Every structure is written in structure tokens, then in C-alpha cells.
């Protein structure tokens, strides 16, 4: 269900696929979320687009930990707490980086306070004018890509395979098939939660930002994601990525990943002629 609180958009898509568009930070954001194909229980992902003044925005994807109780409650609690913390911070004119760090800490405390064993990933990208920065906990990921396909930022999944890829010990494509791909070493809702803060990236006019849960990242190769999103209307980019992931989830084929899961993503781009 889409919820709007003073222009904060939260998408939980518990049972039916949902998509929304928001004009924020001088650009366009499109969010999408859906359940795993054939799944009878609710979607454990939650998504938020949070304005932070006229020129800034916060993009958030949270994936409730699979196999743990109340994953959906954890992801929604984390996002709602972060949104409320940011809403309070903007009224105090707090610097966005400080507000994000405080909001994530508050989200961690709120999920821990549920006291039901639940946890969630949380990946955040902030946009301040032309400057973007990532904040990551878990294996949902963020990528910034130029129109010609050059990766300008790519977060590292907090998992054995993610760290092995970053260190050069494992090929990115091989990691999608690795038996330890599902293991995650960092969650919101734990005493040892840590925030991986990325370097700032100055956005070029046609750069595209994607923040996505592992429902996308575990089923579509990074080069395929880039080819879907690097140019053309954002609506078509979302459809391309989602359709390819859904196809892989529904039927495995030789040499391709197939890991059915809930899927959520946000795409953001500064507008240019022909974009929608």
C-alpha cells in the first residue's frame, strides 16, 4: 500500500505489485515492489522516497530478513523510523549526512525493540543537488551508472561473496551461483550493525541511480541491469529490469541465476529531454 506523509512516499506492496513516481531533488524517481512469484505470504521488502528540502532526497530499500519472523514488520519499522527521524531533522536544519546516520541508528534501535528476532537490510542513497552518497547495511545494493554504461558507484553486498568479489577473489558472475550467496553478515536490528558509508559522487546530467533488493541483484547480472537502465525513459528501464528478473525467477536456464525472492527497486535520474 502506498502511504504519503507530507510528501514522504512509502511503498510496502504487501500482496500486489505496486509502482509510484515522484518528482524529487530536481529529478524523477520511480519505485517498484512485488512479491516473489507464487508466494502466498506477504512481500517482506519496503521502499521509501523521502524529500529533504527542495533540492535533496533520500532513496531507501529495505529487505526483511528471509527465514526470520516478522521480516515485513522489520523492514517497515526501519523505513518508517528513518523517515520520521529525517522529518524531525529537516525541521532543525540538520545536515543530511548527520540526519541519515542518526536516522539509521534510530531504525536499528526500533527494530531491536520489536524483540521478535526480526531484522532487515537497509540501503540508502542520498541526493543533494548533484551530489550522491550511499549508506549500506546488508545485501540490497546501489549502483550509479552513466548513459554509456560506465559504473560510477557500486556498493558491496555485506556477504562472503560480496566481499570476495570486492577483493578480486571471485568473479561477479560466478558470485550469483555461489552456494554462500544467500549469507548476509550485516543487518538492521542487531547489536553489531555497521553502516558502510560511500564516497560522494557528483552526478552527470544523464546518470541513473538504482537501489535494489536482492530479488533483482541475485537474478540479473550487473551488466544486464546497466543495459536496462542506462538510457531511455525510466518507466521502460523499470519494466526491463523487473521483467528479466521475473523471467529468471519463474524458470531456470543453463548458466543463468534463478533465485525466487521479493523484488524492490528505485530508479532516479535528473530529467532530460525525452525522459519520463
Secondary structure as UniProt FT lines:
FT   STRAND          2..5
FT   TURN            6..7
FT   STRAND          8..11
FT   STRAND          18..24
FT   TURN            25..26
FT   STRAND          27..34
FT   TURN            37..38
FT   STRAND          45..51
FT   TURN            54..55
FT   STRAND          56..64
FT   TURN            66..67
FT   TURN            69..70
FT   HELIX           71..91
FT   TURN            92..93
FT   HELIX           96..114
FT   STRAND          122..128
FT   TURN            129..130
FT   STRAND          131..137
FT   STRAND          141..145
FT   TURN            147..148
FT   STRAND          151..154
FT   HELIX           160..167
FT   HELIX           172..175
FT   TURN            176..177
FT   TURN            179..182
FT   TURN            191..192
FT   STRAND          196..197
FT   STRAND          201..202
FT   TURN            205..206
FT   STRAND          208..212
FT   HELIX           214..217
FT   TURN            218..219
FT   HELIX           222..229
FT   HELIX           234..250
FT   TURN            254..255
FT   STRAND          263..270
FT   TURN            273..274
//
